[in-house]
């Protein structure tokens, strides 16, 4: 078997538990989506489904745990609640909408 020499530009440094590893990335690593931090002010749909009812409107004050909408998925009605106290900045859904997974339903200020 013939050994291949690697160009230093091909190698990457990977940090795992404060330990640095110098390695050659594989195709899967190169094609992965970049990390996007979670925004606590945006309420996302956790699965695709239909919006049955919307309980809030723009400018309305809500408390943590207040019902925002009902998302029906797989014949189950899921009540989506507010993760924190705040004011509704925007409502991106209407009753009867079909939403995909990770769709921004409501945005809080």
Secondary structure, 3 states (H helix, E strand, C coil): CCCCCCCCCCEEEEEECCEEEEEECCHHHHHCCCCCCCCCCEEECCCCEEEEEECCCCCCEECCCCEEEEEEECCEEEEEECCCCEEEEEECCCCCCEECCCCEEEEEC
